[in-house]
Each structure stands twice: as C-alpha cells, then as structure tokens.
C-alpha cells in the first residue's frame, strides 16, 4: 500500500506496521494565501457563526495582525496580542494563559498566528476550554503546528502535556519563506532529531515494553529526503525547499499523533534543550537560542554517544554494569541546586526514574545485540550531522551558544533526569561512557 498523509487526516485507520488503530484528529493541512484565510474558515465551518479569538504576539501583530483581522471581517473577532513580560520576546510561559483566558469568553474558534510559543499556548487554551484551533504558521520553526502536545514553562519547569492538535493548519508558503532566517534554521535543526528520537523510542520499547510503531519514522524519512541536504537553499530562502521543510515538520507532528506521545520526535537531544530552557527561566535570563537550534546541538552530542556505543559488545555491557557505581544522591543534589524552584517536582521524577533504571539495567545485556541491530542504523553519524548543520549555518556544539562550560557539563550529565522516559543519555551514563563522551565533546 502506498501511504499518503492526505488519506488519513481526520480518520481512523488500522496500521499495517504495528497492527493498532490510529486516529488523526487533524482534518486538513492546506496551502493558500493570507488574503484567503477568511474564506478558508467560512468553507470549513459553513453553518457556524464564528466568534474568533485571533491570538498572536506583538511582533507578529505588527507584520500580519491587521491584515488577517481585515480578512476576518465577516466574523466577530477579538484580538489577543501578547506582549513580553520581563523578557525580550514572548516565550511559552504558563503565565500568559491568564491574558488569553480573559479574551476567550464566548469564543468558539481560536486562530493562532505565529510560531512555537503562540501555537503551544493556543493549543493548550483550546484544549482546556474545548474550543477548536486553526493554526496559521508564520515560520517553519518546529513541528508543533500538527502535534498533540503543548510545551511550556510553569514554575521554572519545562512541561510537555497532551492536548488536541489544531483542526486545520493553513499555510501561506510566502509567509513562511519570509520568516526570520534564525527561525527557519531552528526548524531545520529540530527536524534532524527524528532519527535519534525514534532510535531512543525503539530502545525504550525493547527495554520497557513501551508500544513502538515504525510508521512515524517512515513518514518523516520520506519528507526529509526533499530538504535535508539543502542547507544552502534554506539560507537563500528557496520557497520550494522551505515548503518541503514545513511538510517534514508537519509530518513530524503527525507522527506524534500516531504514537500517542512525543517519543518519535523527542529523545535525549530534546532533553538537552529543555534543560537549558529551564535554567534560563529560573535564572531569569534570555534563552541561549531558539529551541530547534538548541536541539541541533543535542543531536550532535547524541550522535557521538551512538558512535561510542557501536563499539561495545554484550560481554562488556555486563561487565560495565557490574562495575559502575553511581552516586545518585549526588546527582539529585546537583540537580535541585540548579533548579531549586522545582525541587519537589524534580525529586518525584528522579525517584520514578531510578525505579525504571533498575529494570532496564536488568534487561540491557540480554537485549544489547537486538538494540544495536534494530536501533543504531536509524541514526546518522556525527560527521554527517555536523556537515548538515554547518551547511545551514546552524550551531552543532553547545559552546557556540553558551560560554558557561560548567553549565554545558551539567546539562549533558543531568538532563536525563528531568523526564522519566529512557533515552540514549541514560544508557551512556549507566554503563559508564557518558563522562568520556562529554570530555571528548568539550575538547572539540
């Protein structure tokens, strides 16, 4: 069977890869012109008198806000324009939801106009209030336009929660190709996580019996081939290449719907970015870089771990696990010292993680050859990842975005403990190679 995304949008289907039934709540992903967004909404909601909340930030309002509001003249439209609170630009912080809720009363549709922050906040508000969302992306910066999760920071903790994805995504290819180049590069770098996230997910499925489906990786790999080696065209804002990137990102979001979690798009490399976001939030600093660009550095670091693990045989795994003595209390102490505002939350995650680690260490030796055979072939080499990122002028090393060497070390050592899921960061530390990889990485 030839698998096409268009054939599954808004439908349920039995998966030929895993045998389970998947349901895709997104009804459509369509391309058009900004000037036609009003007619698009009328076409999709023919019998409803729409009371629309137009959600964006102050930057997007100045560029597109008035234009879009004019196109919504047939609807009762309220504009909610978020402005930065003690930061230079609006980021995905829970406190902005209060302002959104003030404007939601009586509305029956949310139109998000923006990139990651606005989309995540709009999806979260829509999910909580049971209001449908239409997403109008202004940059190919992330895969959240189609994803069933919302990521935000609350009380200094980076949280990812399940939500309902937008009912429709409406894309103007000229708008996304004219986005700030750093946002385009962010989406490009973030898209490189797919192979590593799927490898982490598959490892976790082998060791924890978590459900795994190979369809998400097939979907994104097909899309990725159209843009992955075209970093130069990304920089030149080639419309077709950027449209292909947007497609790949949207397929990444849909892969999460199929999986029922963020696993096929977010592995150890994302934990590195989340850790940095938590640090800057609690220290009341500006983010080191855009999310996707931080993820790109995590992808490169993960590639170094996978290369190191390829050389290790089963008998060495057993030996290393027996010899490895980890002072978990010291790790927890370091973690809560960095994120003192989130002590109770992190202690709970840490406790649950230790239970999970005990189980995976028991299963790791007997499943090592299967892991190497089934999972390691999914990821690219560090040399290839570096070349791809450099061709698009994206950072590949944390030193390129952060000059705090101690923080870089702490991030690479401790980021595995901010989530309960198993990633390659856990495997590396439990068998005692993480510090060696970090030391070599810091010398690069």
C-alpha positions as CSV (number, residue, x, y, z in Angstrom):
1,X,0.0,0.0,0.0
2,X,1.3,3.5,-0.9
3,X,0.9,5.6,2.3
4,X,-0.2,9.2,1.8
5,X,-0.8,11.6,4.7
6,X,-3.8,13.1,2.9
7,X,-5.6,9.7,3.1
8,X,-5.5,9.6,6.9
9,X,-6.3,13.2,8.0
10,X,-9.4,13.3,10.1
11,X,-9.7,9.5,10.1
12,X,-9.1,6.3,12.0
13,X,-7.1,3.5,10.4
14,X,-5.5,0.2,11.3
15,X,-1.8,0.4,11.0
16,X,0.0,-2.2,8.8
17,X,3.2,-1.6,10.8
18,X,2.1,-2.1,14.4
19,X,-1.5,-3.5,14.0
20,X,-3.0,-0.9,16.3
21,X,-5.7,1.6,15.3
22,X,-4.5,5.2,15.0
23,X,-6.7,8.2,14.8
24,X,-5.6,11.5,13.3
25,X,-7.7,14.4,14.6
26,X,-6.3,17.0,12.2
27,X,-8.9,17.4,9.4
28,X,-6.7,19.2,7.0
29,X,-3.3,20.8,6.1
30,X,-3.8,23.3,3.3
31,X,-1.8,25.9,1.4
32,X,-3.2,29.2,0.3
33,X,-2.8,32.9,0.6
34,X,-3.1,35.0,3.7
35,X,-5.8,37.1,2.0
36,X,-7.9,33.9,1.7
37,X,-7.9,32.9,5.3
38,X,-11.4,34.3,5.9
39,X,-12.9,32.3,3.0
40,X,-11.0,29.2,4.2
41,X,-12.6,29.5,7.7
42,X,-16.1,30.0,6.1
43,X,-15.6,26.9,3.9
44,X,-14.6,24.7,6.9
45,X,-17.3,26.0,9.3
46,X,-20.2,26.6,6.9
47,X,-23.0,26.5,9.3
48,X,-21.4,28.3,12.3
49,X,-21.4,31.9,13.2
50,X,-17.8,32.1,14.3
51,X,-16.7,34.2,17.2
52,X,-12.9,34.1,16.7
53,X,-10.0,34.8,19.0
54,X,-7.1,36.0,16.9
55,X,-4.0,35.1,19.0
56,X,-0.5,36.4,18.3
57,X,2.4,38.2,19.9
58,X,3.3,41.9,19.4
59,X,5.9,41.2,16.7
60,X,3.5,39.2,14.5
61,X,0.7,41.7,15.1
62,X,2.8,44.4,13.6
63,X,3.6,42.3,10.5
64,X,0.4,40.4,9.9
65,X,-2.1,41.1,12.6
66,X,-4.1,43.9,10.9
67,X,-4.1,42.2,7.6
68,X,-5.5,39.0,9.0
69,X,-8.1,40.8,11.1
70,X,-9.4,42.5,7.9
71,X,-9.8,39.1,6.3
72,X,-11.9,38.1,9.3
73,X,-14.4,40.9,8.9
74,X,-17.3,38.5,8.4
75,X,-16.7,37.1,11.9
76,X,-16.9,38.5,15.4
77,X,-13.2,38.8,16.1
78,X,-11.3,39.7,19.2
79,X,-7.5,40.2,19.0
80,X,-5.3,38.9,21.9
81,X,-1.9,40.3,21.3
82,X,0.7,39.0,23.9
83,X,3.5,41.4,24.9
84,X,6.7,40.3,26.7
85,X,6.6,40.1,30.5
86,X,10.1,40.6,31.9
87,X,11.7,39.2,28.8
88,X,12.7,40.5,25.4
89,X,10.2,38.3,23.4
90,X,7.2,36.3,24.4
91,X,8.1,32.7,25.2
92,X,5.9,29.7,26.1
93,X,5.3,30.6,29.8
94,X,2.2,29.5,31.6
95,X,1.6,33.0,33.0
96,X,0.5,34.2,29.5
97,X,-2.6,32.0,29.6
98,X,-4.3,34.4,32.0
99,X,-4.4,37.0,29.3
100,X,-5.7,34.5,26.8
101,X,-8.5,33.4,29.1
102,X,-9.6,37.0,29.6
103,X,-10.4,37.2,25.9
104,X,-11.8,33.7,25.4
105,X,-15.3,34.2,26.8
106,X,-17.9,33.5,24.2
107,X,-15.4,32.5,21.5
108,X,-15.9,29.3,19.6
109,X,-12.7,29.3,17.5
110,X,-9.0,30.2,18.2
111,X,-6.8,31.2,15.3
112,X,-3.2,31.1,16.3
113,X,-0.9,33.3,14.1
114,X,2.7,32.7,15.0
115,X,5.3,30.0,15.6
116,X,6.0,27.7,18.5
117,X,5.1,29.8,21.5
118,X,1.8,31.1,20.2
119,X,0.8,27.7,18.8
120,X,1.6,25.9,22.1
121,X,-0.3,28.4,24.2
122,X,-3.2,28.5,21.8
123,X,-3.5,24.7,21.7
124,X,-3.3,24.5,25.5
125,X,-6.1,27.1,25.9
126,X,-8.2,25.5,23.2
127,X,-7.8,22.0,24.8
128,X,-8.7,23.2,28.3
129,X,-11.7,25.2,27.1
130,X,-12.8,22.7,24.4
131,X,-12.5,25.3,21.6
132,X,-11.2,24.2,18.1
133,X,-8.0,25.7,16.9
134,X,-6.8,26.7,13.5
135,X,-3.1,27.2,13.1
136,X,-1.6,29.8,10.8
137,X,2.2,29.3,10.9
138,X,4.5,32.2,10.3
139,X,7.7,30.2,10.3
140,X,8.8,26.6,9.6
141,X,10.4,26.6,13.1
142,X,9.0,23.5,14.8
143,X,6.6,20.5,14.5
144,X,4.0,21.8,17.0
145,X,1.6,23.0,14.3
146,X,0.3,19.5,13.9
147,X,1.4,17.8,17.2
148,X,-0.8,16.6,20.0
149,X,1.3,18.1,22.8
150,X,1.9,21.6,24.2
151,X,5.3,22.5,25.7
152,X,5.6,25.4,28.2
153,X,7.4,26.5,31.3
154,X,5.5,26.7,34.6
155,X,7.2,27.4,38.0
156,X,10.6,27.0,36.3
157,X,9.8,23.5,34.9
158,X,9.6,22.7,31.2
159,X,6.4,20.7,30.9
160,X,5.0,18.8,27.9
161,X,1.3,17.9,28.2
162,X,-1.0,16.1,25.8
163,X,-3.5,18.3,24.0
164,X,-5.8,18.1,21.0
165,X,-3.9,19.2,17.8
166,X,-5.4,22.0,15.6
167,X,-8.3,21.0,13.5
168,X,-6.7,22.7,10.5
169,X,-3.3,24.1,9.6
170,X,-3.4,26.8,6.9
171,X,-0.1,27.8,5.4
172,X,1.0,30.7,3.1
173,X,4.3,29.5,1.6
174,X,5.4,33.1,1.0
175,X,4.8,34.0,4.7
176,X,6.9,31.0,6.0
177,X,9.7,31.6,3.5
178,X,10.0,35.3,4.6
179,X,10.3,34.4,8.3
180,X,13.4,35.4,10.2
181,X,16.2,33.2,9.0
182,X,17.0,32.0,12.5
183,X,13.5,30.6,12.9
184,X,13.8,28.8,9.6
185,X,17.2,27.4,10.7
186,X,15.6,26.4,14.0
187,X,13.0,24.2,12.3
188,X,15.7,22.7,10.1
189,X,17.9,21.8,13.0
190,X,14.9,20.5,15.1
191,X,13.9,18.2,12.2
192,X,17.3,16.3,12.5
193,X,16.1,14.9,15.8
194,X,13.7,12.4,14.2
195,X,16.1,9.6,13.6
196,X,17.6,9.9,17.1
197,X,14.2,10.3,18.8
198,X,13.0,7.2,17.0
199,X,16.1,5.2,18.0
200,X,15.6,6.3,21.6
201,X,12.0,5.3,21.4
202,X,12.8,1.9,20.0
203,X,15.4,1.3,22.7
204,X,12.8,2.2,25.3
205,X,10.3,-0.2,23.7
206,X,12.7,-3.1,23.9
207,X,13.7,-2.4,27.5
208,X,10.3,-1.2,28.9
209,X,7.7,-2.8,26.6
210,X,6.5,0.6,25.6
211,X,4.5,0.5,22.4
212,X,6.5,1.2,19.2
213,X,5.4,1.8,15.7
214,X,7.7,2.1,12.7
215,X,5.2,4.2,10.6
216,X,6.2,7.6,12.1
217,X,9.8,7.2,11.0
218,X,8.8,6.1,7.5
219,X,6.6,9.2,7.2
220,X,9.2,11.7,8.2
221,X,12.1,10.0,6.3
222,X,10.2,10.3,3.1
223,X,9.7,14.0,3.7
224,X,13.2,14.6,5.0
225,X,14.9,13.5,1.7
226,X,13.5,16.6,0.0
227,X,15.4,19.1,2.1
228,X,18.0,17.5,4.4
229,X,21.0,18.1,2.2
230,X,19.9,21.6,1.0
231,X,21.1,23.8,3.8
232,X,22.4,26.3,1.3
233,X,18.9,26.6,-0.3
234,X,17.4,27.1,3.2
235,X,19.7,30.1,3.7
236,X,18.7,31.5,0.3
237,X,15.0,31.2,1.3
238,X,14.3,28.9,-1.6
239,X,10.5,28.7,-1.4
240,X,10.2,25.1,-2.6
241,X,12.8,23.8,-0.1
242,X,11.2,25.7,2.8
243,X,7.8,24.3,1.8
244,X,9.4,20.8,1.9
245,X,10.9,21.6,5.3
246,X,7.4,22.7,6.5
247,X,6.0,19.5,5.2
248,X,8.6,17.5,7.1
249,X,7.9,19.4,10.3
250,X,4.1,18.8,10.0
251,X,4.7,15.1,9.3
252,X,6.8,15.1,12.5
253,X,3.8,16.4,14.4
254,X,1.5,13.8,12.9
255,X,4.0,11.1,13.8
256,X,3.4,12.1,17.5
257,X,-0.4,11.7,17.0
258,X,0.2,8.2,15.6
259,X,2.5,7.3,18.5
260,X,0.2,8.9,21.1
261,X,3.2,10.6,22.6
262,X,6.2,12.9,21.7
263,X,8.5,9.9,21.5
264,X,9.1,9.8,17.7
265,X,10.1,13.4,17.7
266,X,11.7,14.0,21.0
267,X,14.5,12.0,22.6
268,X,17.6,12.7,24.6
269,X,18.6,15.5,22.3
270,X,15.4,17.4,23.3
271,X,16.1,17.0,27.0
272,X,19.3,18.9,26.5
273,X,17.3,21.8,25.0
274,X,14.6,21.6,27.8
275,X,17.3,21.7,30.4
276,X,18.8,24.9,29.0
277,X,15.3,26.4,28.8
278,X,14.6,25.6,32.5
279,X,18.0,27.1,33.5
280,X,17.4,30.4,31.7
281,X,13.8,30.6,33.0
282,X,14.8,30.0,36.7
283,X,17.8,32.4,36.4
284,X,15.5,35.0,34.6
285,X,17.8,35.1,31.6
286,X,17.0,35.2,27.9
287,X,17.1,31.8,26.2
288,X,20.5,30.8,24.8
289,X,19.0,30.3,21.4
290,X,15.8,29.1,19.7
291,X,14.5,25.7,20.8
292,X,15.3,24.0,17.5
293,X,18.9,25.3,17.3
294,X,19.5,24.1,20.9
295,X,18.1,20.7,19.8
296,X,20.5,20.6,16.9
297,X,23.4,20.7,19.4
298,X,21.8,17.9,21.3
299,X,21.5,15.8,18.1
300,X,25.2,16.2,17.5
301,X,26.0,15.1,21.1
302,X,23.7,12.1,20.8
303,X,25.4,11.1,17.6
304,X,28.7,10.9,19.5
305,X,27.2,8.6,22.1
306,X,25.8,6.3,19.5
307,X,29.2,6.1,17.8
308,X,30.8,5.1,21.1
309,X,28.2,2.5,21.8
310,X,28.5,0.8,18.4
311,X,32.0,-0.5,19.6
312,X,30.7,-2.1,22.8
313,X,29.8,-5.8,22.9
314,X,27.4,-7.6,25.2
315,X,30.0,-9.1,27.5
316,X,31.4,-5.5,28.0
317,X,27.9,-4.3,28.9
318,X,27.5,-6.9,31.6
319,X,31.0,-6.0,33.0
320,X,30.4,-2.3,32.9
321,X,27.0,-2.6,34.7
322,X,28.6,-4.7,37.4
323,X,31.5,-2.2,37.9
324,X,29.6,1.0,37.5
325,X,28.8,2.7,40.8
326,X,26.6,5.9,40.5
327,X,26.1,8.3,43.4
328,X,22.5,9.1,42.6
329,X,22.1,11.2,45.7
330,X,24.9,13.5,44.5
331,X,23.3,13.8,41.1
332,X,20.0,14.7,42.6
333,X,21.7,17.3,44.9
334,X,23.3,18.9,41.8
335,X,20.0,18.9,40.0
336,X,18.0,20.6,42.7
337,X,20.7,23.1,43.4
338,X,20.4,24.2,39.8
339,X,16.6,24.2,39.8
340,X,15.8,25.0,43.4
341,X,12.4,26.4,42.5
342,X,11.4,23.0,41.2
343,X,12.8,20.8,44.0
344,X,9.7,18.7,44.8
345,X,8.8,18.2,41.2
346,X,12.3,17.0,40.2
347,X,12.6,14.8,43.3
348,X,9.4,12.9,42.2
349,X,10.7,12.5,38.6
350,X,14.1,11.3,40.0
351,X,12.5,8.7,42.2
352,X,10.4,7.3,39.5
353,X,13.4,7.3,37.1
354,X,15.5,5.3,39.4
355,X,12.9,2.5,39.5
356,X,12.8,2.5,35.7
357,X,16.6,2.4,35.5
358,X,16.8,-0.6,37.8
359,X,14.6,-2.5,35.4
360,X,16.3,-1.5,32.2
361,X,19.8,-2.4,33.6
362,X,18.5,-5.9,34.3
363,X,17.3,-6.2,30.7
364,X,20.1,-4.4,28.9
365,X,22.7,-7.2,28.5
366,X,20.3,-9.8,27.0
367,X,18.9,-7.2,24.6
368,X,22.1,-5.5,23.6
369,X,22.6,-7.2,20.2
370,X,19.0,-6.6,19.3
371,X,19.3,-2.9,20.2
372,X,22.5,-2.5,18.1
373,X,20.9,-4.3,15.2
374,X,17.4,-2.6,15.3
375,X,18.2,0.9,16.6
376,X,21.7,2.1,15.7
377,X,21.1,2.0,12.0
378,X,18.3,4.6,12.4
379,X,20.7,7.5,13.3
380,X,23.2,9.5,11.2
381,X,26.9,9.7,12.0
382,X,28.3,12.7,13.9
383,X,30.3,13.7,10.8
384,X,27.1,13.8,8.7
385,X,25.1,15.7,11.4
386,X,27.9,18.3,11.7
387,X,28.1,18.8,7.9
388,X,24.3,19.2,7.6
389,X,24.1,21.7,10.4
390,X,27.1,23.7,9.2
391,X,25.8,23.9,5.7
392,X,22.7,25.6,7.1
393,X,24.9,27.7,9.4
394,X,23.3,26.1,12.5
395,X,25.3,25.6,15.7
396,X,26.3,22.0,16.3
397,X,28.2,22.4,19.6
398,X,26.8,23.9,22.8
399,X,29.9,26.1,23.0
400,X,28.6,28.0,20.0
401,X,25.5,29.2,22.0
402,X,26.7,29.1,25.6
403,X,30.0,30.2,27.1
404,X,29.4,28.7,30.5
405,X,31.5,25.4,30.5
406,X,30.2,24.3,33.8
407,X,26.6,24.6,32.7
408,X,27.4,22.7,29.5
409,X,28.9,19.9,31.5
410,X,25.9,19.9,34.0
411,X,23.4,19.9,31.1
412,X,25.0,16.9,29.4
413,X,25.3,15.0,32.7
414,X,21.9,15.8,34.3
415,X,19.4,16.5,31.6
416,X,18.4,12.8,31.5
417,X,16.8,13.2,34.9
418,X,14.2,15.9,34.0
419,X,12.0,13.3,32.4
420,X,11.1,9.7,33.3
421,X,11.5,8.3,29.8
422,X,14.5,6.3,28.8
423,X,16.9,7.8,26.2
424,X,20.4,7.1,25.0
425,X,21.7,9.5,27.7
426,X,20.6,7.0,30.3
427,X,22.2,4.1,28.6
428,X,25.5,6.0,28.3
429,X,25.6,7.0,31.9
430,X,24.5,3.7,33.3
431,X,27.3,1.8,31.6
432,X,29.9,4.5,32.3
433,X,30.7,6.1,29.0
434,X,28.9,9.4,29.3
435,X,31.7,11.2,31.0
436,X,34.2,10.0,28.4
437,X,32.0,11.3,25.6
438,X,31.5,14.6,27.4
439,X,35.2,15.1,27.9
440,X,35.9,14.4,24.2
441,X,33.0,16.6,23.2
442,X,34.3,19.5,25.3
443,X,37.7,19.3,23.6
444,X,36.1,19.6,20.1
